[in-house]
Amino acid sequence: MKRIFRITILSLIAAAAMSLAGCREESNPEYSYSDKLVTRVYINTELSVNEGQSLIIQGRGFLAGDLIVFRSASDEVSITVDKVTDTYATFIVPDGMKRGEYDLYVVRGDLEQKICKVSIWITASFDIPDRTGCNIKGVVYCEDTGVSGVVVSDGYQTTVTDSNGYFWLASQKQNGYVFITIPSGYMPVSESNASPSFWVPVTSETEVTEQCVFELQRVENDTHYVIFATDLHLANRDSSNADMSQFRNGFMVDSQALAAQYGVDRTYAVVLGDLTWDHYWYVQHYTPADYLETVADYCVPMFNVMGNHDNDPYVQGDFAGEAFYKSCVGPSYYSFDIGQVHYIVLDNVAWINTGGAQGVIGSRNYRRQFSDAQLEWLRNDLSRVTDKDTPIVLCTHCPLYSNHNSSFENTPSLSDDATAELIGCLTGFTNVHIMTGHTHYNGNMVISDNIFEHNTAAVCECWWWGGKYSGRSVCKDGTPSGYGVFEVTGRDIKWYYKGIGCERDEQFRTYDMNVVKSYLSNYVETLNKQTNSPRDTAGDDYGSLGSNIVYINIWNYDPSWTIEVTENGTPLPWTRVFDRDPLHTLCYDIPRVQNGGELTTDNASNRNSHMFAVQASGPATTLTVKVTDRFGKTYTETMTRPKAFTTQMK
């Protein structure tokens, strides 16, 4: 039996015109040359090939006689290019190549150019016959045996593996990849959890037949746990807002500790978009490829969703804008099964980017909607879920609805009729959860008896500035920076919000508004310095509020929660109010202006949908606040008043 070598590029190869990520000249000072031998270089991020199979390296400038060299501390393999064109070269994988880590070079005489690092490992091989009219063929297998019934797609065409685990597609190769719907009870064999190997790049011309191999391993995941994080906005700006250090010391530590408690073999992560910050791709040289390096050692499989800030700011149009993301992170829409739950990832950002051009960052504008091709793929995907009681967890970046309004109604928030169009695709399913981000605040919405949207607050709070200014990371609705958590047993799903650095039971915060009003009255002028639209209170947020009011912010609230407040044993009525969270004002708004920044509608404290007010009888009474979530778990605080208002308050 022949052997297959899977080659994973650990550092994405940067084209000379972009010099974005991975192997930059400045990051490899030990190799210097006046002119690059080849430019615009790209090799598939993950390839499964037979010994003797031809591999393609895209690039301009290859010459006949060039060597492709794999070099490690203990081994070196030199391969003469087999074929050279204006845009690529091919080489034949030799027999006996060893598994290991290699540096990949192009060598021409006495000159050499380092391309990137690669990881090579050996797996089983299958002789898959060609099929007339199909230019992609492949296999999905586990333990040397093909897995039948696995859905395979290029994002346009979809097929299912046969009894041998084989599949064929007639593809236009528009997206540049093929992916599988990971079946329940399996996970891909992957080099890195940050990039689960459920997709394989395809880059040859449409007339060339390419072979794709997916290796699975068996797992027990009927009971499992999912971490839903969103809006990381990583940009390598430690010198200004300390984003990288806050991320590593905050989310990476906190979420991995939680995964260890649950068991890393049963825990997964979904990042709901804005992995990066498009404005800084070229300024700070930090792109989605660098993001993968940042999270490369994450302890559980991480599935990514594309956000608006993950589009290329130098290009116009949706397909062009998402091309770089798709080349390294992978498909912008796909699905996978964990246990008895069907998970779907969609991209609802239609990139426009007026004025964008090579070397010019455009306006980065977009529409919040789904492409026609994506919706067609979605309908096909859902049609294969024949049991309509199967839980569906649909993950996308921009929320479908918002309830942050004075009536707390669920109002559609996508462009045009995109919300209704998406909801229509879910007709007939009895248990749907929609997971979204983008807003940097929490909002739980019961859309119907069978659809629930969780709009999750941001890991980065307000682009990392609150943590930088005050040491307290608070989103603009007062939610602590953090992530959502699903606990799944069979078809039963329970959830909660986990603040980074917070205990599991920290689910609300109380404010003695007498103290808050007195403190913030000194900063009215400061808080009125808001751009885009004026602060509707002219900076005096709580000036009209009466005496002895207590606010309770319950960030993961939904209508099934209950609230009980007593004062010396006497029940007090509560009212849901549409108002701001004062801790965010203290931790972000005030120091933002004091440090020379501006308050914009994107980041200043906003009125939220999960604030509640209670009228106490006096300024120094003690209240007992008891909050119970929809699953019957109770959270309690004995609030001794006056209660201090500080950046470190609970």
C-alpha positions as CSV (number, residue, x, y, z in Angstrom):
1,M,0.0,0.0,0.0
2,K,1.3,3.5,-0.8
3,R,1.6,6.0,1.9
4,I,0.1,9.5,2.0
5,F,1.9,12.6,3.2
6,R,-0.2,15.4,4.7
7,I,1.6,18.7,4.5
8,T,0.5,21.5,6.8
9,I,1.8,25.0,6.3
10,L,2.3,26.3,9.8
11,S,3.1,29.8,8.6
12,L,1.1,31.1,5.7
13,I,3.2,32.0,2.7
14,A,3.0,35.7,1.9
15,A,2.8,36.9,-1.6
16,A,5.4,39.5,-2.5
17,A,2.8,42.1,-3.3
18,M,1.2,41.6,0.1
19,S,3.9,40.5,2.6
20,L,1.2,40.0,5.1
21,A,1.8,37.0,7.4
22,G,3.7,33.9,8.1
23,C,7.2,33.9,6.6
24,R,8.2,37.6,6.3
25,E,11.7,38.5,5.5
26,E,12.0,40.6,8.6
27,S,11.0,37.7,10.8
28,N,13.7,35.5,9.4
29,P,16.9,37.6,9.5
30,E,19.2,34.5,9.3
31,Y,18.3,34.3,5.6
32,S,19.0,37.3,3.4
33,Y,19.0,37.8,-0.3
34,S,18.8,40.9,-2.5
35,D,16.0,39.6,-4.8
36,K,13.4,36.9,-4.2
37,L,13.8,33.9,-6.5
38,V,10.0,33.6,-6.7
39,T,7.2,35.9,-5.8
40,R,3.4,35.7,-5.1
41,V,4.1,32.3,-3.6
42,Y,1.4,30.1,-2.2
43,I,1.1,26.4,-1.4
44,N,-1.9,24.7,0.0
45,T,-2.2,25.0,3.7
46,E,-3.0,21.3,4.0
47,L,-2.5,18.5,1.4
48,S,-2.9,14.8,1.5
49,V,-0.9,13.2,-1.3
50,N,0.4,9.8,-2.4
51,E,4.1,9.1,-2.9
52,G,4.7,9.9,-6.5
53,Q,1.8,12.4,-6.6
54,S,2.5,15.8,-8.1
55,L,2.2,18.8,-5.8
56,I,1.7,22.4,-7.0
57,I,3.4,25.5,-5.6
58,Q,1.9,28.7,-7.0
59,G,4.3,31.5,-7.7
60,R,6.0,33.6,-10.4
61,G,9.6,33.2,-11.3
62,F,10.2,29.4,-11.1
63,L,12.8,28.1,-13.5
64,A,13.5,24.7,-14.8
65,G,16.1,23.0,-12.6
66,D,15.0,24.8,-9.4
67,L,15.0,22.6,-6.3
68,I,12.2,22.3,-3.7
69,V,14.1,21.5,-0.5
70,F,12.6,20.2,2.8
71,R,15.1,20.7,5.5
72,S,15.0,19.8,9.2
73,A,17.6,19.4,11.9
74,S,18.1,15.7,11.0
75,D,17.1,15.4,7.4
76,E,17.1,17.1,4.0
77,V,15.0,16.1,1.0
78,S,15.8,17.9,-2.4
79,I,13.3,17.5,-5.2
80,T,13.8,19.0,-8.7
81,V,10.8,20.8,-10.0
82,D,8.9,18.6,-12.5
83,K,7.1,21.3,-14.5
84,V,7.3,25.1,-14.6
85,T,4.7,27.6,-15.9
86,D,4.4,31.4,-15.5
87,T,2.3,31.0,-12.4
88,Y,3.3,27.7,-10.7
89,A,5.7,24.8,-10.5
90,T,5.1,21.2,-9.7
91,F,7.2,18.5,-8.0
92,I,6.8,14.8,-7.2
93,V,6.6,13.6,-3.6
94,P,9.5,11.1,-3.3
95,D,9.3,7.7,-1.6
96,G,10.4,7.4,1.9
97,M,9.9,10.9,3.1
98,K,9.8,11.0,6.9
99,R,7.3,12.5,9.2
100,G,8.4,15.6,10.9
101,E,8.9,19.4,10.9
102,Y,10.6,21.0,7.9
103,D,11.6,24.3,6.6
104,L,10.6,24.6,2.9
105,Y,13.0,26.3,0.5
106,V,13.3,27.1,-3.2
107,V,17.0,26.6,-4.2
108,R,18.6,27.8,-7.4
109,G,22.4,27.2,-7.6
110,D,24.0,29.0,-4.7
111,L,20.9,31.0,-3.9
112,E,18.0,29.9,-1.7
113,Q,14.7,31.4,-0.6
114,K,13.0,30.2,2.6
115,I,9.3,29.9,2.0
116,C,7.8,28.6,5.3
117,K,7.7,25.9,7.9
118,V,5.8,22.7,7.1
119,S,4.7,19.7,9.1
120,I,4.6,16.3,7.4
121,W,2.9,13.2,8.7
122,I,2.0,9.9,7.1
123,T,-1.4,8.4,6.9
124,A,-3.1,5.6,5.0
125,S,-3.7,5.6,1.2
126,F,-6.6,4.8,-1.0
127,D,-6.6,4.3,-4.8
128,I,-9.6,6.3,-5.7
129,P,-10.7,5.9,-9.3
130,D,-11.5,8.9,-11.5
131,R,-15.0,9.6,-12.5
132,T,-16.0,11.2,-15.8
133,G,-17.1,14.8,-15.4
134,C,-15.6,15.1,-11.9
135,N,-12.5,17.1,-11.2
136,I,-12.4,16.5,-7.4
137,K,-12.2,13.0,-5.9
138,G,-11.4,11.9,-2.4
139,V,-12.1,9.8,0.6
140,V,-13.2,10.2,4.2
141,Y,-11.8,7.5,6.4
142,C,-11.1,6.4,10.0
143,E,-8.6,3.8,11.0
144,D,-7.9,2.8,7.4
145,T,-11.6,2.3,6.7
146,G,-13.8,4.6,4.6
147,V,-16.7,6.3,6.4
148,S,-19.9,6.3,4.4
149,G,-22.7,8.9,4.4
150,V,-20.4,11.9,5.1
151,V,-21.6,15.1,3.4
152,V,-18.9,16.8,1.2
153,S,-19.2,20.2,-0.5
154,D,-17.2,22.9,-2.2
155,G,-19.8,25.5,-1.1
156,Y,-21.8,25.1,-4.3
157,Q,-22.0,21.4,-5.1
158,T,-22.7,18.8,-2.4
159,T,-22.3,15.1,-2.4
160,V,-22.2,12.2,0.1
161,T,-19.5,9.5,0.5
162,D,-20.3,6.0,-0.8
163,S,-19.9,2.7,1.0
164,N,-16.1,3.0,0.5
165,G,-15.9,6.5,1.9
166,Y,-15.2,7.8,-1.6
167,F,-16.7,11.0,-3.1
168,W,-16.5,12.9,-6.4
169,L,-17.5,16.4,-7.3
170,A,-17.8,18.4,-10.5
171,S,-16.5,21.7,-9.2
172,Q,-15.8,25.1,-10.6
173,K,-13.4,25.5,-7.6
174,Q,-14.6,29.0,-7.0
175,N,-14.0,28.9,-3.2
176,G,-10.6,27.2,-3.5
177,Y,-11.5,24.4,-1.0
178,V,-13.6,21.3,-0.3
179,F,-15.0,20.6,3.2
180,I,-16.9,17.9,5.0
181,T,-19.7,18.1,7.5
182,I,-18.0,16.4,10.4
183,P,-20.2,13.4,11.4
184,S,-21.3,12.8,15.0
185,G,-18.9,10.6,16.9
186,Y,-15.9,11.8,15.0
187,M,-13.4,14.6,14.8
188,P,-10.8,15.3,12.1
189,V,-7.2,14.3,12.8
190,S,-5.6,17.8,12.9
191,E,-2.2,19.2,13.5
192,S,-3.7,22.2,15.4
193,N,-6.9,22.7,17.3
194,A,-7.0,26.2,15.9
195,S,-7.6,24.8,12.4
196,P,-9.6,21.5,12.5
197,S,-8.9,19.6,9.3
198,F,-12.5,19.5,8.0
199,W,-11.5,21.3,4.8
200,V,-8.8,20.9,2.1
201,P,-7.7,23.6,-0.3
202,V,-8.0,23.0,-4.0
203,T,-6.0,25.3,-6.3
204,S,-5.4,23.6,-9.7
205,E,-7.2,24.6,-12.8
206,T,-10.7,23.2,-13.3
207,E,-9.5,20.7,-15.9
208,V,-7.1,19.1,-13.4
209,T,-8.5,16.4,-11.1
210,E,-7.5,16.9,-7.5
211,Q,-7.6,14.3,-4.7
212,C,-8.7,15.3,-1.2
213,V,-8.3,13.0,1.8
214,F,-10.0,13.5,5.2
215,E,-8.9,11.5,8.2
216,L,-11.2,11.1,11.1
217,Q,-10.8,9.8,14.6
218,R,-13.6,8.4,16.9
219,V,-14.7,10.5,19.8
220,E,-17.5,10.2,22.4
221,N,-19.3,13.5,22.3
222,D,-23.0,12.9,23.0
223,T,-22.3,14.9,26.1
224,H,-20.3,18.0,25.3
225,Y,-19.6,21.6,26.0
226,V,-19.1,24.6,23.7
227,I,-17.4,27.9,24.4
228,F,-18.9,30.7,22.3
229,A,-16.5,33.6,22.0
230,T,-16.8,36.7,19.8
231,D,-15.2,39.9,18.7
232,L,-11.5,39.3,19.6
233,H,-10.3,42.3,17.4
234,L,-6.7,41.2,17.7
235,A,-4.4,43.6,15.9
236,N,-1.0,43.2,17.6
237,R,-1.3,46.6,19.3
238,D,0.3,45.8,22.7
239,S,2.1,49.1,22.6
240,S,-1.2,51.0,22.7
241,N,-4.1,49.0,24.0
242,A,-2.4,45.8,25.2
243,D,-4.6,43.6,23.1
244,M,-2.4,40.6,22.7
245,S,-1.3,40.4,26.4
246,Q,-4.9,40.9,27.6
247,F,-6.1,38.2,25.2
248,R,-3.4,35.7,26.2
249,N,-3.7,36.4,30.0
250,G,-7.5,36.7,29.9
251,F,-9.5,34.7,27.5
252,M,-6.8,32.1,26.7
253,V,-6.2,31.3,30.4
254,D,-9.8,31.6,31.5
255,S,-11.5,29.6,28.8
256,Q,-8.9,26.8,28.7
257,A,-9.2,26.4,32.5
258,L,-12.9,26.0,32.0
259,A,-12.3,23.4,29.2
260,A,-10.0,21.5,31.5
261,Q,-12.7,21.4,34.1
262,Y,-15.2,20.0,31.6
263,G,-12.6,17.7,29.9
264,V,-10.8,18.8,26.8
265,D,-11.9,15.7,24.9
266,R,-15.6,16.8,25.2
267,T,-15.2,20.6,24.9
268,Y,-15.2,22.7,21.7
269,A,-15.0,26.4,20.9
270,V,-16.7,28.6,18.3
271,V,-15.4,32.1,17.6
272,L,-18.3,34.2,16.3
273,G,-16.3,36.5,14.1
274,D,-14.1,39.6,14.2
275,L,-11.1,37.5,14.9
276,T,-8.9,40.3,13.7
277,W,-9.2,44.0,13.0
278,D,-9.1,44.8,9.3
279,H,-7.9,48.4,9.7
280,Y,-4.6,47.0,11.2
281,W,-3.9,44.1,8.8
282,Y,-1.4,46.1,6.9
283,V,-0.4,48.7,9.5
284,Q,0.4,46.2,12.2
285,H,1.0,43.2,9.9
286,Y,-1.6,41.1,11.7
287,T,-4.1,39.1,9.6
288,P,-6.3,36.0,10.1
289,A,-3.2,33.9,9.4
290,D,-1.4,35.5,12.4
291,Y,-4.6,34.9,14.4
292,L,-4.2,31.2,13.7
293,E,-0.6,31.4,15.0
294,T,-1.8,33.2,18.2
295,V,-4.3,30.4,19.0
296,A,-2.3,27.5,17.6
297,D,-1.9,25.9,21.1
298,Y,-5.5,26.2,22.1
299,C,-6.5,23.1,24.0
300,V,-9.8,22.2,22.2
301,P,-11.0,22.3,18.6
302,M,-11.8,25.8,17.5
303,F,-14.4,26.6,14.8
304,N,-14.3,30.1,13.3
305,V,-17.0,32.4,11.9
306,M,-16.1,35.2,9.6
307,G,-16.9,38.8,10.8
308,N,-16.9,42.1,9.1
309,H,-13.5,42.9,10.4
310,D,-12.1,39.7,8.8
311,N,-12.4,41.0,5.3
312,D,-9.5,42.4,3.3
313,P,-9.6,46.3,3.6
314,Y,-7.6,46.7,0.3
315,V,-10.2,45.1,-2.0
316,Q,-13.8,45.8,-3.0
317,G,-16.6,43.3,-3.2
318,D,-17.6,40.4,-1.1
319,F,-15.9,37.5,-2.9
320,A,-12.6,39.3,-3.1
321,G,-12.9,40.6,0.4
322,E,-13.2,37.1,1.9
323,A,-10.5,35.5,-0.3
324,F,-7.6,35.9,2.1
325,Y,-9.6,34.6,5.1
326,K,-10.7,31.6,3.2
327,S,-7.2,30.8,2.1
328,C,-5.9,30.3,5.6
329,V,-8.8,30.1,8.1
330,G,-11.1,28.1,5.8
331,P,-14.7,28.1,4.6
332,S,-16.9,31.0,5.4
333,Y,-19.9,28.7,5.7
334,Y,-20.0,25.0,6.7
335,S,-21.6,22.6,9.2
336,F,-20.6,19.9,11.7
337,D,-22.3,17.5,14.0
338,I,-21.4,17.1,17.6
339,G,-23.3,14.4,19.5
340,Q,-27.0,14.9,18.6
341,V,-26.7,18.6,17.7
342,H,-26.2,20.0,14.2
343,Y,-24.0,23.1,14.1
344,I,-24.0,25.5,11.2
345,V,-21.6,28.4,10.5
346,L,-22.7,31.2,8.1
347,D,-21.2,34.5,6.9
348,N,-23.8,37.3,6.9
349,V,-21.4,40.1,6.0
350,A,-21.6,41.3,2.3
351,W,-18.4,43.3,1.9
352,I,-18.5,46.5,-0.2
353,N,-15.5,48.5,1.0
354,T,-16.0,51.6,-1.2
355,G,-12.7,53.1,-2.3
356,G,-10.6,50.1,-1.3
357,A,-7.5,49.4,-3.6
358,Q,-4.1,47.8,-3.2
359,G,-2.3,50.1,-0.7
360,V,-5.6,51.9,0.2
361,I,-7.9,51.0,3.0
362,G,-11.5,51.6,1.8
363,S,-14.5,52.8,3.9
364,R,-15.0,49.1,5.1
365,N,-18.7,49.4,4.6
366,Y,-20.9,46.3,4.1
367,R,-24.4,44.9,4.2
368,R,-25.7,42.5,6.8
369,Q,-27.1,39.7,4.6
370,F,-26.4,36.2,3.2
371,S,-25.3,35.5,-0.4
372,D,-27.7,33.5,-2.6
373,A,-25.2,30.7,-3.0
374,Q,-24.8,30.4,0.8
375,L,-28.6,30.2,1.3
376,E,-28.9,27.6,-1.4
377,W,-26.2,25.6,0.4
378,L,-27.9,26.1,3.7
379,R,-31.3,24.8,2.4
380,N,-29.5,21.7,1.1
381,D,-27.7,21.2,4.4
382,L,-30.9,21.5,6.4
383,S,-32.7,19.2,4.0
384,R,-30.4,16.4,5.1
385,V,-31.4,16.8,8.8
386,T,-34.6,14.7,8.5
387,D,-35.4,14.6,12.2
388,K,-36.8,18.1,12.8
389,D,-36.4,17.7,16.5
390,T,-32.7,17.7,16.1
391,P,-31.2,20.8,17.9
392,I,-29.9,23.3,15.4
393,V,-27.2,25.7,16.5
394,L,-26.7,28.4,13.8
395,C,-23.6,30.6,14.2
396,T,-23.1,33.9,12.4
397,H,-21.6,37.2,13.2
398,C,-24.2,40.0,12.9
399,P,-27.3,39.5,15.0
400,L,-30.6,38.7,13.3
401,Y,-32.6,40.6,15.9
402,S,-32.0,43.3,18.6
403,N,-34.0,43.9,21.8
404,H,-32.0,46.9,23.0
405,N,-34.8,49.4,22.7
406,S,-37.2,51.0,25.1
407,S,-40.0,48.5,24.4
408,F,-37.6,45.5,24.6
409,E,-39.1,44.1,21.4
410,N,-37.2,41.7,19.2
411,T,-36.7,43.8,16.0
412,P,-35.0,42.5,12.8
413,S,-31.5,43.9,12.4
414,L,-30.2,42.5,9.2
415,S,-30.3,44.4,5.9
416,D,-33.4,44.4,3.8
417,D,-35.3,41.1,4.4
418,A,-32.3,39.0,5.3
419,T,-33.6,38.2,8.8
420,A,-36.9,36.9,7.5
421,E,-35.1,35.0,4.7
422,L,-32.9,33.2,7.1
423,I,-35.7,32.4,9.6
424,G,-37.7,31.0,6.7
425,C,-34.9,28.4,6.1
426,L,-35.4,27.1,9.6
427,T,-39.1,26.4,9.3
428,G,-40.1,23.0,10.7
429,F,-37.2,22.7,13.2
430,T,-38.4,22.6,16.8
431,N,-35.2,23.6,18.7
432,V,-33.1,26.3,17.1
433,H,-30.4,28.4,18.8
434,I,-28.9,31.3,16.9
435,M,-25.5,32.4,18.1
436,T,-24.3,35.9,17.2
437,G,-21.8,38.6,18.2
438,H,-20.8,42.0,16.6
439,T,-22.6,44.3,19.0
440,H,-20.2,44.0,22.0
441,Y,-23.2,43.6,24.3
442,N,-25.5,40.8,25.5
443,G,-29.0,40.3,24.3
444,N,-31.0,37.1,24.7
445,M,-34.2,37.0,22.6
446,V,-37.0,34.4,22.4
447,I,-37.9,34.8,18.7
448,S,-40.6,32.1,18.7
449,D,-41.5,28.9,20.6
450,N,-38.7,27.1,18.7
451,I,-36.0,29.8,18.0
452,F,-33.8,31.6,20.6
453,E,-31.1,34.1,19.7
454,H,-28.1,34.6,21.9
455,N,-26.3,37.8,21.0
456,T,-23.1,37.4,22.9
457,A,-20.9,40.2,24.4
458,A,-17.3,40.7,23.3
459,V,-14.1,39.2,24.5
460,C,-12.4,42.5,23.8
461,E,-15.1,44.6,25.5
462,C,-14.5,47.9,23.7
463,W,-11.5,47.1,21.6
464,W,-9.4,46.3,24.8
465,W,-9.4,49.9,26.0
466,G,-11.4,49.4,29.2
467,G,-8.9,46.8,30.5
468,K,-6.1,49.1,29.4
469,Y,-7.4,52.2,31.1
470,S,-8.9,50.9,34.3
471,G,-7.9,47.2,34.7
472,R,-11.5,46.2,34.4
473,S,-12.8,44.9,31.1
474,V,-16.5,45.8,30.8
475,C,-18.6,45.8,27.6
476,K,-20.7,48.8,26.7
477,D,-23.8,47.3,28.3
478,G,-22.0,46.5,31.6
479,T,-21.5,42.8,30.8
480,P,-18.0,41.7,31.8
481,S,-15.9,40.7,28.8
482,G,-16.3,37.0,28.4
483,Y,-18.0,34.3,26.5
484,G,-21.1,32.1,26.3
485,V,-21.1,28.4,27.4
486,F,-23.4,25.6,26.3
487,E,-23.6,22.4,28.3
488,V,-25.1,19.7,26.1
489,T,-26.4,16.3,27.1
490,G,-28.0,14.5,24.2
491,R,-30.6,17.0,22.9
492,D,-30.8,18.9,26.2
493,I,-29.0,22.3,26.1
494,K,-28.3,24.5,29.0
495,W,-26.3,27.8,28.9
496,Y,-24.8,30.6,30.8
497,Y,-22.4,33.5,30.3
498,K,-18.9,33.3,31.8
499,G,-17.1,36.6,32.5
500,I,-13.3,36.4,32.1
501,G,-11.8,36.4,35.5
502,C,-15.2,36.0,37.1
503,E,-16.7,33.1,39.1
504,R,-19.4,31.0,37.4
505,D,-22.0,32.4,39.7
506,E,-21.3,36.1,38.9
507,Q,-24.4,36.8,36.8
508,F,-25.5,40.2,37.8
509,R,-24.3,43.4,39.4
510,T,-26.1,45.9,41.7
511,Y,-25.6,49.7,41.9
512,D,-26.6,52.1,44.6
513,M,-27.7,54.9,42.4
514,N,-27.4,57.5,45.1
515,V,-23.7,56.9,45.2
516,V,-23.4,56.6,41.4
517,K,-25.3,59.9,40.8
518,S,-23.1,61.7,43.2
519,Y,-19.9,60.4,41.7
520,L,-20.8,60.9,38.0
521,S,-22.2,64.4,38.6
522,N,-18.6,65.5,38.5
523,Y,-18.1,64.2,35.0
524,V,-21.1,65.6,33.1
525,E,-19.0,67.7,30.7
526,T,-16.6,64.8,30.1
527,L,-19.5,62.5,29.2
528,N,-21.0,64.9,26.9
529,K,-18.0,64.7,24.5
530,Q,-19.5,62.1,22.3
531,T,-19.2,62.0,18.5
532,N,-21.4,60.7,15.7
533,S,-24.5,61.5,17.7
534,P,-24.9,63.4,21.0
535,R,-25.3,61.6,24.3
536,D,-29.1,61.9,24.8
537,T,-28.6,63.0,28.4
538,A,-26.0,65.7,27.5
539,G,-23.6,63.8,29.8
540,D,-25.9,63.9,32.9
541,D,-27.0,60.2,32.6
542,Y,-28.9,59.8,35.9
543,G,-29.7,63.4,36.8
544,S,-33.4,62.9,36.6
545,L,-33.3,59.7,38.6
546,G,-35.0,59.9,42.0
547,S,-33.4,59.1,45.4
548,N,-32.8,55.6,46.8
549,I,-33.0,53.8,43.5
550,V,-31.1,50.5,43.1
551,Y,-30.1,49.2,39.6
552,I,-29.6,45.5,38.9
553,N,-27.8,44.6,35.7
554,I,-28.5,40.9,34.8
555,W,-26.5,40.5,31.6
556,N,-27.7,37.1,30.5
557,Y,-31.4,37.8,31.3
558,D,-34.3,36.4,29.3
559,P,-38.0,36.5,30.1
560,S,-37.8,33.1,31.8
561,W,-35.6,34.4,34.6
562,T,-37.2,35.5,37.9
563,I,-36.1,38.4,40.2
564,E,-36.9,38.8,43.9
565,V,-35.8,41.8,45.9
566,T,-36.5,42.2,49.6
567,E,-35.7,45.0,52.1
568,N,-35.7,43.7,55.7
569,G,-37.9,40.8,54.6
570,T,-40.4,43.0,52.7
571,P,-40.7,42.3,49.0
572,L,-39.9,45.2,46.7
573,P,-41.3,45.5,43.2
574,W,-38.9,45.9,40.3
575,T,-39.2,47.5,36.9
576,R,-37.3,46.8,33.7
577,V,-35.6,50.0,32.5
578,F,-33.8,51.0,29.4
579,D,-30.7,52.6,30.7
580,R,-27.0,52.7,30.8
581,D,-24.6,50.7,33.0
582,P,-22.6,53.0,35.1
583,L,-19.6,50.7,35.6
584,H,-18.8,50.9,31.9
585,T,-19.0,54.7,32.1
586,L,-16.5,54.6,35.0
587,C,-14.1,52.0,33.4
588,Y,-14.2,53.2,29.8
589,D,-16.1,56.5,29.0
590,I,-14.4,58.7,31.6
591,P,-10.8,57.5,31.1
592,R,-11.3,57.4,27.3
593,V,-11.9,61.2,27.2
594,Q,-9.3,61.8,29.9
595,N,-6.7,60.0,27.7
596,G,-7.5,62.1,24.7
597,G,-9.9,59.7,23.0
598,E,-13.4,60.3,21.7
599,L,-16.7,58.6,22.8
600,T,-18.4,57.2,19.7
601,T,-21.8,55.5,19.4
602,D,-19.8,52.3,18.7
603,N,-18.1,52.2,22.1
604,A,-19.7,54.6,24.6
605,S,-22.0,53.3,27.3
606,N,-25.4,52.3,25.7
607,R,-28.8,51.8,27.1
608,N,-29.4,48.1,27.4
609,S,-32.3,45.7,27.7
610,H,-31.3,43.8,30.9
611,M,-31.3,46.6,33.5
612,F,-33.8,46.6,36.4
613,A,-34.7,49.3,39.0
614,V,-35.9,48.9,42.5
615,Q,-37.1,51.8,44.8
616,A,-35.6,51.4,48.3
617,S,-37.1,53.1,51.4
618,G,-34.0,54.9,52.4
619,P,-30.3,55.5,51.6
620,A,-28.9,53.0,54.1
621,T,-31.1,49.9,54.0
622,T,-29.9,46.4,53.2
623,L,-31.4,44.6,50.2
624,T,-31.4,40.9,49.4
625,V,-31.4,40.4,45.6
626,K,-32.2,36.9,44.4
627,V,-32.1,36.1,40.7
628,T,-33.0,32.7,39.2
629,D,-32.2,31.7,35.7
630,R,-34.5,29.6,33.4
631,F,-32.8,26.4,34.5
632,G,-33.6,27.0,38.2
633,K,-30.1,28.1,39.3
634,T,-30.2,30.9,41.8
635,Y,-27.8,33.8,42.3
636,T,-28.0,35.9,45.5
637,E,-26.4,39.1,46.8
638,T,-26.9,40.8,50.2
639,M,-26.5,44.4,49.2
640,T,-25.4,46.6,52.1
641,R,-26.0,50.3,51.3
642,P,-24.5,52.7,50.7
643,K,-22.6,50.5,48.3
644,A,-19.3,51.7,46.9
645,F,-19.0,52.6,43.3
646,T,-15.4,51.8,42.1
647,T,-13.8,50.1,39.1
648,Q,-13.3,46.9,41.2
649,M,-16.8,46.7,42.5
650,K,-18.7,43.4,42.4
